Amino acid sequence: MMRAAVVIGFAGLAGCVGGTRPMSLAESGPVSVELAGKSYIADLQPSGSGAVLAMTRDGAAFGNFEGLEAKRAAEAFCGSRGRAVSRAAYGHYVGGAWLFKGGCA
């Protein structure tokens, strides 16, 4: 029993090793976000370099020129959790979605 507790304790610390810090919000999976009468999907997930927030529009893909709309939707998602989009979160357009590395801060 004691050995199991030690193994679990080390497993919990494994995420802290390697210079990456934990995400500021728990991973969310896809979450619906409403903003100005439009629906978006926010998906906050961990990555090797920290959190990544993927924003997609419900029903139609974003264009590569719609980064501001995607960032506003990301702000609404993070704001609903008492946070803001990380200032270090640069948007990258990938196949109809906008990815914000750094997620919510």
N, CA, C and O atoms as a MOPAC input file, in Angstrom:
PM7 MOZYME 1SCF
protein

 N      0.82500 1    -1.18800 1     0.00000 1
 C      0.00000 1     0.00000 1     0.00000 1
 C      0.87100 1     1.25400 1     0.00000 1
 O      0.61600 1     2.18600 1    -0.76200 1
 N      1.90300 1     1.28200 1     0.85500 1
 C      2.78300 1     2.43500 1     0.92900 1
 C      3.52100 1     2.63100 1    -0.39200 1
 O      3.71500 1     3.76000 1    -0.84100 1
 N      3.93400 1     1.51700 1    -1.01300 1
 C      4.64600 1     1.60100 1    -2.28000 1
 C      3.76600 1     2.21900 1    -3.36100 1
 O      4.24000 1     3.01200 1    -4.17400 1
 N      2.48700 1     1.85800 1    -3.37000 1
 C      1.54600 1     2.42200 1    -4.34400 1
 C      1.42200 1     3.93300 1    -4.15600 1
 O      1.35700 1     4.67700 1    -5.13500 1
 N      1.38800 1     4.38800 1    -2.90500 1
 C      1.27800 1     5.82500 1    -2.64200 1
 C      2.51100 1     6.56200 1    -3.13300 1
 O      2.39800 1     7.66800 1    -3.66200 1
 N      3.68500 1     5.96900 1    -2.96800 1
 C      4.91900 1     6.59500 1    -3.43700 1
 C      4.92700 1     6.68000 1    -4.96700 1
 O      5.30500 1     7.70800 1    -5.52800 1
 N      4.51500 1     5.61200 1    -5.63600 1
 C      4.47600 1     5.60300 1    -7.10300 1
 C      3.50200 1     6.65900 1    -7.60200 1
 O      3.80700 1     7.38100 1    -8.55100 1
 N      2.34300 1     6.75800 1    -6.98000 1
 C      1.36000 1     7.76600 1    -7.37300 1
 C      1.92500 1     9.15900 1    -7.14600 1
 O      1.73200 1    10.04500 1    -7.97900 1
 N      2.61800 1     9.36700 1    -6.03900 1
 C      3.22400 1    10.66300 1    -5.76100 1
 C      4.24600 1    11.05500 1    -6.81000 1
 O      4.26100 1    12.20100 1    -7.25800 1
 N      5.10800 1    10.11800 1    -7.21200 1
 C      6.08500 1    10.40900 1    -8.25500 1
 C      5.41400 1    10.64600 1    -9.59100 1
 O      5.86000 1    11.49600 1   -10.36200 1
 N      4.36100 1     9.91800 1    -9.87800 1
 C      3.63600 1    10.12300 1   -11.13600 1
 C      3.03600 1    11.52100 1   -11.18100 1
 O      3.01400 1    12.15600 1   -12.23500 1
 N      2.55300 1    11.99700 1   -10.04900 1
 C      1.99600 1    13.34100 1    -9.98800 1
 C      3.04800 1    14.41100 1   -10.22000 1
 O      2.75600 1    15.45500 1   -10.80400 1
 N      4.26800 1    14.16100 1    -9.76800 1
 C      5.34300 1    15.12400 1    -9.95900 1
 C      5.95000 1    15.06000 1   -11.35300 1
 O      6.63800 1    15.99400 1   -11.76400 1
 N      5.71700 1    14.00200 1   -12.07300 1
 C      6.32700 1    13.84200 1   -13.39600 1
 C      5.96000 1    14.97500 1   -14.33400 1
 O      6.76200 1    15.34300 1   -15.19300 1
 N      4.77200 1    15.53400 1   -14.19400 1
 C      4.35500 1    16.64200 1   -15.04700 1
 C      5.14300 1    17.90800 1   -14.78000 1
 O      5.15800 1    18.80000 1   -15.62800 1
 N      5.79700 1    18.02300 1   -13.63900 1
 C      6.55500 1    19.21800 1   -13.29700 1
 C      7.98700 1    19.15400 1   -13.79500 1
 O      8.68200 1    20.17000 1   -13.79600 1
 N      8.43100 1    18.01700 1   -14.20800 1
 C      9.81200 1    17.84200 1   -14.64800 1
 C      9.93200 1    18.26700 1   -16.09500 1
 O      8.99900 1    18.07100 1   -16.87400 1
 N     11.05400 1    18.84000 1   -16.46900 1
 C     11.29900 1    19.17200 1   -17.86500 1
 C     11.04800 1    20.62800 1   -18.19000 1
 O     11.10300 1    20.99800 1   -19.36200 1
 N     10.77300 1    21.47500 1   -17.20400 1
 C     10.66300 1    22.89600 1   -17.44500 1
 C      9.29300 1    23.35600 1   -17.92400 1
 O      9.09300 1    24.55800 1   -18.09300 1
 N      8.34900 1    22.46100 1   -18.14900 1
 C      7.02600 1    22.91700 1   -18.54000 1
 C      6.19800 1    23.11400 1   -17.29700 1
 O      6.30400 1    22.34900 1   -16.33900 1
 N      5.38800 1    24.12400 1   -17.31400 1
 C      4.52900 1    24.35000 1   -16.16600 1
 C      3.12300 1    23.89000 1   -16.50200 1
 O      2.76100 1    23.81600 1   -17.67700 1
 N      2.32600 1    23.58000 1   -15.49200 1
 C      0.98200 1    23.08500 1   -15.75800 1
 C      0.11800 1    24.14800 1   -16.42700 1
 O      0.39500 1    25.34300 1   -16.31700 1
 N     -0.91700 1    23.71400 1   -17.11200 1
 C     -1.83500 1    24.64500 1   -17.74800 1
 C     -2.52000 1    25.48600 1   -16.67900 1
 O     -2.74800 1    25.02100 1   -15.56200 1
 N     -2.84800 1    26.73200 1   -17.03100 1
 C     -3.52200 1    27.59000 1   -16.06900 1
 C     -4.97900 1    27.18200 1   -15.87000 1
 O     -5.57300 1    27.51400 1   -14.84300 1
 N     -5.55400 1    26.48500 1   -16.81000 1
 C     -6.89900 1    25.93000 1   -16.68400 1
 C     -6.81400 1    24.45200 1   -16.99400 1
 O     -5.96400 1    24.02200 1   -17.77400 1
 N     -7.68300 1    23.68000 1   -16.39000 1
 C     -7.72200 1    22.25700 1   -16.71700 1
 C     -8.10900 1    22.10100 1   -18.18100 1
 O     -8.84000 1    22.92700 1   -18.72700 1
 N     -7.62100 1    21.05000 1   -18.80700 1
 C     -8.01100 1    20.84500 1   -20.19800 1
 C     -9.52200 1    20.76700 1   -20.26500 1
 O    -10.16300 1    20.18700 1   -19.38800 1
 N    -10.08500 1    21.34800 1   -21.30000 1
 C    -11.52300 1    21.51700 1   -21.32000 1
 C    -12.23900 1    20.56100 1   -22.25300 1
 O    -13.40900 1    20.24900 1   -22.03300 1
 N    -11.56800 1    20.09400 1   -23.28200 1
 C    -12.30200 1    19.40200 1   -24.32700 1
 C    -13.13400 1    20.43800 1   -25.06000 1
 O    -13.10300 1    21.61200 1   -24.69000 1
 N    -13.86300 1    20.05400 1   -26.06600 1
 C    -14.65600 1    21.03000 1   -26.81900 1
 C    -15.75900 1    21.66100 1   -25.96200 1
 O    -16.53800 1    20.96100 1   -25.31500 1
 N    -15.80900 1    22.99400 1   -25.97100 1
 C    -16.80200 1    23.75200 1   -25.21100 1
 C    -17.42500 1    24.77600 1   -26.14900 1
 O    -16.71200 1    25.47300 1   -26.87200 1
 N    -18.73300 1    24.86900 1   -26.14100 1
 C    -19.43700 1    25.84100 1   -26.96500 1
 C    -19.31200 1    27.22900 1   -26.35500 1
 O    -19.41700 1    27.40000 1   -25.14100 1
 N    -19.08600 1    28.22300 1   -27.21800 1
 C    -18.95700 1    29.61200 1   -26.79300 1
 C    -19.86500 1    30.45200 1   -27.68400 1
 O    -19.85600 1    30.29400 1   -28.90400 1
 N    -20.64300 1    31.33700 1   -27.08500 1
 C    -21.50900 1    32.24500 1   -27.83100 1
 C    -20.94200 1    33.65500 1   -27.72700 1
 O    -20.56100 1    34.10400 1   -26.64600 1
 N    -20.89000 1    34.34700 1   -28.85800 1
 C    -20.39800 1    35.72500 1   -28.87600 1
 C    -21.08200 1    36.46200 1   -30.02200 1
 O    -20.97900 1    36.05300 1   -31.17800 1
 N    -21.76800 1    37.52900 1   -29.70400 1
 C    -22.43600 1    38.36800 1   -30.69900 1
 C    -23.33200 1    37.54800 1   -31.63100 1
 O    -23.35300 1    37.77400 1   -32.84100 1
 N    -24.06300 1    36.60500 1   -31.06200 1
 C    -25.00200 1    35.81600 1   -31.84700 1
 C    -24.39200 1    34.70900 1   -32.68800 1
 O    -25.09500 1    34.06100 1   -33.46300 1
 N    -23.09400 1    34.48500 1   -32.54500 1
 C    -22.41500 1    33.42200 1   -33.29200 1
 C    -21.93600 1    32.35400 1   -32.32400 1
 O    -21.65300 1    32.63200 1   -31.15900 1
 N    -21.85000 1    31.12200 1   -32.82800 1
 C    -21.38500 1    29.99500 1   -32.00500 1
 C    -19.97300 1    29.58700 1   -32.40600 1
 O    -19.63900 1    29.51900 1   -33.58900 1
 N    -19.15700 1    29.31700 1   -31.39800 1
 C    -17.77900 1    28.88900 1   -31.58800 1
 C    -17.52700 1    27.66000 1   -30.72800 1
 O    -18.28300 1    27.36900 1   -29.80200 1
 N    -16.46500 1    26.95000 1   -31.04400 1
 C    -16.03500 1    25.81500 1   -30.24500 1
 C    -14.61800 1    26.10100 1   -29.75100 1
 O    -13.71400 1    26.35500 1   -30.54700 1
 N    -14.43400 1    26.05800 1   -28.43200 1
 C    -13.11900 1    26.24400 1   -27.81500 1
 C    -12.63800 1    24.88700 1   -27.32400 1
 O    -13.38500 1    24.14500 1   -26.68700 1
 N    -11.39500 1    24.57300 1   -27.62300 1
 C    -10.81000 1    23.30200 1   -27.17700 1
 C     -9.43800 1    23.59500 1   -26.59000 1
 O     -8.48000 1    23.83300 1   -27.32600 1
 N     -9.34400 1    23.57600 1   -25.25400 1
 C     -8.10100 1    23.85500 1   -24.53200 1
 C     -7.43900 1    22.53200 1   -24.18400 1
 O     -8.02300 1    21.70800 1   -23.48100 1
 N     -6.22700 1    22.32900 1   -24.67300 1
 C     -5.52200 1    21.06600 1   -24.46600 1
 C     -4.06400 1    21.33000 1   -24.10200 1
 O     -3.49400 1    22.35000 1   -24.49100 1
 N     -3.46800 1    20.40400 1   -23.35500 1
 C     -2.04400 1    20.53300 1   -23.04600 1
 C     -1.20200 1    20.16000 1   -24.26100 1
 O     -1.63900 1    19.40000 1   -25.12500 1
 N     -0.00600 1    20.69800 1   -24.31300 1
 C      0.96600 1    20.30300 1   -25.34200 1
 C      2.33000 1    20.24000 1   -24.67500 1
 O      2.46000 1    20.55400 1   -23.49200 1
 N      3.33600 1    19.84300 1   -25.41600 1
 C      4.67600 1    19.74800 1   -24.87100 1
 C      5.22400 1    21.07500 1   -24.39500 1
 O      6.11200 1    21.10800 1   -23.54300 1
 N      4.70500 1    22.18600 1   -24.93800 1
 C      5.21900 1    23.50400 1   -24.57200 1
 C      4.19800 1    24.33800 1   -23.79700 1
 O      4.35400 1    25.55400 1   -23.68700 1
 N      3.16400 1    23.70500 1   -23.26200 1
 C      2.13800 1    24.42800 1   -22.51000 1
 C      0.77200 1    24.22100 1   -23.12900 1
 O      0.57100 1    23.30200 1   -23.92400 1
 N     -0.16000 1    25.07300 1   -22.76500 1
 C     -1.53500 1    24.93200 1   -23.24500 1
 C     -1.68300 1    25.46900 1   -24.66200 1
 O     -0.97300 1    26.38800 1   -25.07000 1
 N     -2.62200 1    24.88000 1   -25.40700 1
 C     -3.00400 1    25.36800 1   -26.72500 1
 C     -4.52200 1    25.46300 1   -26.74700 1
 O     -5.22200 1    24.50100 1   -26.43200 1
 N     -5.01600 1    26.62700 1   -27.12100 1
 C     -6.44600 1    26.86000 1   -27.24600 1
 C     -6.79600 1    26.88600 1   -28.72100 1
 O     -6.36100 1    27.77800 1   -29.44800 1
 N     -7.57800 1    25.91800 1   -29.16800 1
 C     -8.02500 1    25.85200 1   -30.56200 1
 C     -9.42900 1    26.42700 1   -30.64500 1
 O    -10.32400 1    25.99200 1   -29.92100 1
 N     -9.62600 1    27.39600 1   -31.51800 1
 C    -10.93600 1    28.00800 1   -31.72100 1
 C    -11.42200 1    27.69200 1   -33.12600 1
 O    -10.71200 1    27.90600 1   -34.10900 1
 N    -12.64500 1    27.17700 1   -33.20300 1
 C    -13.29500 1    26.94400 1   -34.49100 1
 C    -14.66900 1    27.60000 1   -34.43700 1
 O    -15.22400 1    27.84700 1   -33.36700 1
 N    -15.18800 1    27.86900 1   -35.60400 1
 C    -16.53200 1    28.43400 1   -35.68700 1
 C    -17.49000 1    27.28200 1   -35.90500 1
 O    -17.21000 1    26.38100 1   -36.69600 1
 N    -18.60100 1    27.30000 1   -35.22100 1
 C    -19.59700 1    26.24400 1   -35.35100 1
 C    -20.31400 1    26.40500 1   -36.69000 1
 O    -20.97900 1    27.41400 1   -36.92400 1
 N    -20.18000 1    25.42100 1   -37.56000 1
 C    -20.89200 1    25.42900 1   -38.82800 1
 C    -20.05100 1    25.80100 1   -40.03100 1
 O    -20.28100 1    25.26800 1   -41.11700 1
 N    -19.09100 1    26.68900 1   -39.88400 1
 C    -18.25700 1    27.10600 1   -41.02100 1
 C    -16.83100 1    27.33800 1   -40.53700 1
 O    -16.61500 1    27.91600 1   -39.47200 1
 N    -15.88400 1    26.89600 1   -41.30700 1
 C    -14.47300 1    27.05800 1   -40.92300 1
 C    -14.07900 1    28.53000 1   -40.94400 1
 O    -14.61700 1    29.31900 1   -41.72100 1
 N    -13.13500 1    28.88800 1   -40.08000 1
 C    -12.54500 1    30.22200 1   -40.13800 1
 C    -11.70100 1    30.33700 1   -41.39600 1
 O    -11.18100 1    29.34300 1   -41.90500 1
 N    -11.57400 1    31.55200 1   -41.88700 1
 C    -10.61100 1    31.83700 1   -42.93900 1
 C     -9.32000 1    32.31200 1   -42.31400 1
 O     -9.29100 1    32.67500 1   -41.13800 1
 N     -8.25300 1    32.31200 1   -43.09200 1
 C     -6.96700 1    32.73900 1   -42.53000 1
 C     -6.92300 1    34.24100 1   -42.25800 1
 O     -5.96200 1    34.72700 1   -41.66100 1
 N     -7.93200 1    34.97600 1   -42.67900 1
 C     -8.01000 1    36.41600 1   -42.44600 1
 C     -8.90800 1    36.76300 1   -41.24700 1
 O     -9.14500 1    37.94100 1   -40.98000 1
 N     -9.40300 1    35.76100 1   -40.53100 1
 C    -10.36400 1    35.98400 1   -39.45000 1
 C     -9.77100 1    35.77300 1   -38.05300 1
 O    -10.46100 1    35.33200 1   -37.13400 1
 N     -8.50800 1    36.08800 1   -37.91200 1
 C     -7.83100 1    35.91700 1   -36.63200 1
 C     -8.40600 1    36.77600 1   -35.52400 1
 O     -8.47300 1    36.33900 1   -34.37500 1
 N     -8.82500 1    37.99700 1   -35.85100 1
 C     -9.37600 1    38.88900 1   -34.82900 1
 C    -10.68900 1    38.32600 1   -34.27900 1
 O    -10.91400 1    38.35600 1   -33.06900 1
 N    -11.54900 1    37.81900 1   -35.15100 1
 C    -12.80200 1    37.20900 1   -34.69600 1
 C    -12.51400 1    35.99700 1   -33.80600 1
 O    -13.15300 1    35.81000 1   -32.77100 1
 N    -11.55000 1    35.18200 1   -34.22200 1
 C    -11.18300 1    33.99900 1   -33.43300 1
 C    -10.62100 1    34.41600 1   -32.07500 1
 O    -10.92400 1    33.78600 1   -31.06200 1
 N     -9.81100 1    35.46500 1   -32.04600 1
 C     -9.22400 1    35.90600 1   -30.77600 1
 C    -10.31000 1    36.46000 1   -29.85300 1
 O    -10.25400 1    36.25200 1   -28.64100 1
 N    -11.28300 1    37.15400 1   -30.40800 1
 C    -12.38900 1    37.66100 1   -29.57600 1
 C    -13.19400 1    36.50600 1   -28.98600 1
 O    -13.61600 1    36.56300 1   -27.83100 1
 N    -13.40300 1    35.46100 1   -29.78000 1
 C    -14.10000 1    34.27100 1   -29.26400 1
 C    -13.26100 1    33.59100 1   -28.17900 1
 O    -13.79800 1    33.11000 1   -27.18200 1
 N    -11.93400 1    33.55500 1   -28.38200 1
 C    -11.03200 1    32.98100 1   -27.37700 1
 C    -11.08500 1    33.80100 1   -26.09200 1
 O    -11.08000 1    33.24200 1   -24.99500 1
 N    -11.13600 1    35.12100 1   -26.22500 1
 C    -11.26000 1    35.99800 1   -25.05000 1
 C    -12.55700 1    35.71300 1   -24.29600 1
 O    -12.57600 1    35.70900 1   -23.06500 1
 N    -13.64500 1    35.47400 1   -25.04000 1
 C    -14.92500 1    35.16000 1   -24.39100 1
 C    -14.82900 1    33.84600 1   -23.63100 1
 O    -15.33900 1    33.73600 1   -22.51600 1
 N    -14.17600 1    32.84400 1   -24.22600 1
 C    -14.00200 1    31.56000 1   -23.55100 1
 C    -13.18200 1    31.72800 1   -22.27800 1
 O    -13.60300 1    31.28700 1   -21.20800 1
 N    -12.02600 1    32.35500 1   -22.38200 1
 C    -11.16700 1    32.52800 1   -21.20900 1
 C    -11.85100 1    33.40700 1   -20.16200 1
 O    -11.74800 1    33.14400 1   -18.96400 1
 N    -12.54900 1    34.45100 1   -20.61600 1
 C    -13.25900 1    35.34100 1   -19.70400 1
 C    -14.33800 1    34.63200 1   -18.91000 1
 O    -14.59700 1    34.98100 1   -17.75800 1
 N    -14.97300 1    33.63300 1   -19.52000 1
 C    -16.00800 1    32.88000 1   -18.81500 1
 C    -15.42500 1    32.05700 1   -17.67300 1
 O    -16.16400 1    31.55300 1   -16.82600 1
 N    -14.11400 1    31.92200 1   -17.64900 1
 C    -13.41700 1    31.19200 1   -16.58900 1
 C    -12.56200 1    32.11700 1   -15.73000 1
 O    -11.67400 1    31.67400 1   -15.00200 1
 N    -12.85600 1    33.42700 1   -15.83500 1
 C    -12.15400 1    34.40400 1   -15.01100 1
 C    -10.72700 1    34.65100 1   -15.44500 1
 O     -9.91400 1    35.11600 1   -14.64600 1
 N    -10.40500 1    34.35500 1   -16.68200 1
 C     -9.04700 1    34.53000 1   -17.20400 1
 C     -9.08600 1    35.34500 1   -18.48800 1
 O    -10.15700 1    35.75100 1   -18.94000 1
 N     -7.93300 1    35.58000 1   -19.06700 1
 C     -7.80200 1    36.24400 1   -20.36500 1
 C     -6.88300 1    35.39800 1   -21.23400 1
 O     -6.12300 1    34.57000 1   -20.73200 1
 N     -6.96100 1    35.61300 1   -22.53500 1
 C     -6.04300 1    34.91100 1   -23.43000 1
 C     -4.63600 1    35.35400 1   -23.05800 1
 O     -4.37800 1    36.54300 1   -22.87100 1
 N     -3.74000 1    34.40100 1   -22.95500 1
 C     -2.36100 1    34.70300 1   -22.59700 1
 C     -1.78000 1    35.74000 1   -23.55000 1
 O     -1.94600 1    35.63400 1   -24.76500 1
 N     -1.09600 1    36.74400 1   -22.99800 1
 C     -0.46800 1    37.77100 1   -23.85100 1
 C      0.57100 1    37.14800 1   -24.78200 1
 O      0.86200 1    37.68300 1   -25.85200 1
 N      1.11300 1    36.03400 1   -24.36900 1
 C      2.11300 1    35.34100 1   -25.19000 1
 C      1.46000 1    34.43000 1   -26.23200 1
 O      2.16800 1    33.76400 1   -26.98700 1
 N      0.12200 1    34.38600 1   -26.28900 1
 C     -0.59000 1    33.47400 1   -27.18600 1
 C     -0.66200 1    34.07700 1   -28.59000 1
 O     -1.50500 1    34.93000 1   -28.87000 1
 N      0.22100 1    33.62700 1   -29.44900 1
 C      0.18400 1    34.05200 1   -30.84200 1
 C     -0.75700 1    33.13500 1   -31.59500 1
 O     -0.70300 1    31.91500 1   -31.44100 1
 N     -1.62700 1    33.72600 1   -32.41500 1
 C     -2.56100 1    32.92800 1   -33.18900 1
 C     -1.90900 1    32.34600 1   -34.42900 1
 O     -1.13900 1    33.01500 1   -35.11800 1
 N     -2.22500 1    31.10200 1   -34.69800 1
 C     -1.75300 1    30.42000 1   -35.90600 1
 C     -2.95300 1    29.79000 1   -36.58200 1
 O     -3.75700 1    29.11800 1   -35.93600 1
 N     -3.07300 1    30.00700 1   -37.87600 1
 C     -4.18300 1    29.44800 1   -38.63800 1
 C     -3.79700 1    28.06300 1   -39.13400 1
 O     -2.76700 1    27.89000 1   -39.78500 1
 N     -4.63700 1    27.07500 1   -38.82000 1
 C     -4.38000 1    25.70000 1   -39.23600 1
 C     -5.70600 1    25.07100 1   -39.66100 1
 O     -6.55100 1    24.76900 1   -38.81700 1
 N     -5.88600 1    24.87600 1   -40.94300 1
 C     -7.02400 1    24.13500 1   -41.47200 1
 C     -8.39400 1    24.53100 1   -40.95700 1
 O     -9.15600 1    23.66300 1   -40.53000 1
 N     -8.73000 1    25.79400 1   -40.98100 1
 C    -10.04900 1    26.24300 1   -40.56300 1
 C    -10.16700 1    26.58400 1   -39.09200 1
 O    -11.23500 1    26.99500 1   -38.63600 1
 N     -9.09000 1    26.42100 1   -38.34200 1
 C     -9.09100 1    26.74400 1   -36.90600 1
 C     -7.97200 1    27.73400 1   -36.60800 1
 O     -6.97700 1    27.81100 1   -37.32900 1
 N     -8.15500 1    28.47800 1   -35.54600 1
 C     -7.10400 1    29.35400 1   -35.03100 1
 C     -6.60100 1    28.75500 1   -33.72200 1
 O     -7.38100 1    28.47300 1   -32.81300 1
 N     -5.28800 1    28.56700 1   -33.64100 1
 C     -4.65000 1    28.00700 1   -32.45500 1
 C     -3.91700 1    29.10600 1   -31.70800 1
 O     -3.15600 1    29.87200 1   -32.29900 1
 N     -4.15000 1    29.18000 1   -30.41600 1
 C     -3.49400 1    30.16500 1   -29.56000 1
 C     -2.62500 1    29.43200 1   -28.55700 1
 O     -3.11100 1    28.90000 1   -27.55900 1
 N     -1.32800 1    29.41400 1   -28.84100 1
 C     -0.38400 1    28.75000 1   -27.94100 1
 C     -0.24500 1    29.61700 1   -26.69600 1
 O     -0.03400 1    30.82700 1   -26.78000 1
 N     -0.36700 1    28.98200 1   -25.56100 1
 C     -0.36500 1    29.70100 1   -24.28900 1
 C     -1.73000 1    29.65000 1   -23.63800 1
 O     -1.84400 1    29.78500 1   -22.42000 1
 N     -2.77300 1    29.45500 1   -24.44200 1
 C     -4.12300 1    29.29900 1   -23.89500 1
 C     -4.57800 1    30.48400 1   -23.07600 1
 O     -4.38700 1    31.63000 1   -23.48200 1
 N     -5.17400 1    30.22600 1   -21.93200 1
 C     -5.67400 1    31.25400 1   -21.01400 1
 C     -4.68200 1    31.44300 1   -19.87500 1
 O     -4.09300 1    30.48500 1   -19.37500 1
 N     -4.51200 1    32.69300 1   -19.47700 1
 C     -3.58200 1    32.99200 1   -18.37200 1
 C     -4.33700 1    33.57500 1   -17.19300 1
 O     -3.73200 1    33.89100 1   -16.16900 1

